[in-house]
Amino acid sequence: MPFVYEHGTHFVLPESLLRMALPVGLKFVLRFIFRAAKEYPDACEATRIDIDRKLSAALKEWREE
């Protein structure tokens, strides 16, 4: 299932996974590591949240089949 976004880091992980791995300081770390997260922090966060929502829904649908 392809998803296309204008801004996002080249390693896009679901927001919930990132928050489990790094519950404090996530935005700081992402801005430090990825240029896109520094230049477009709100768009990158929205991308991660959207991917998280869509991926979770797709996995739930797949498990129910």
N, C-alpha and C positions, 0 to 999 in steps of 0.2 A: 504494500500500500504506500505509494509515494506521497510525500508532503513537501511543499515548496514554500520557502519563507524568504523574505528579502534580507533579513538580518538574523544571524545566529552564529554561534561559534562552530568551528569545523568538527568538533566533537560534541554532538548534541545528545545529552542524556536527559531522561525524564526528571523533572523538577523534584518529584518525591524521592527519587534515588539520591540525588545530590543533597537534599536536605537530611536524609538519613545518614549519609556519609559525613557531612559537615554541617551540623545544625547551627553553628555559630560562625559568622564570618564568611558565608558563602559568596555574597556579592563582592566583597573585597578580594577574595582569592580569584574569582572569575575575571575580575577587572585586571588583576595583576598578570594572569596567565594569557588571556585572550584579548587581542586588540579590539575585535568586534564588540566584546562585552564592555570594554572601556568606552568605545565611541558611541555605542547604541545600547546602554544597559537596560532600558525599559523594553525595547523591542526584543532583545535577546531573552530576557526573562519571560516575556509574553510567548515567545517561541517555545521555550522549554515547558511552560505550563500547558500550552496547547498540545504539544507532542505528548506530554504526560496524559492528558485527558483522552486524546485520540488513541494512543497506544493501549491504555488501560481498557477502553471500551472495546477495542479490537480483540484483545486477549480474553476479555470476559465473554464476548460473542463466540470466539473460537472454542473456549472451554465448554460452552453450552451446546455446541453442535454434537 
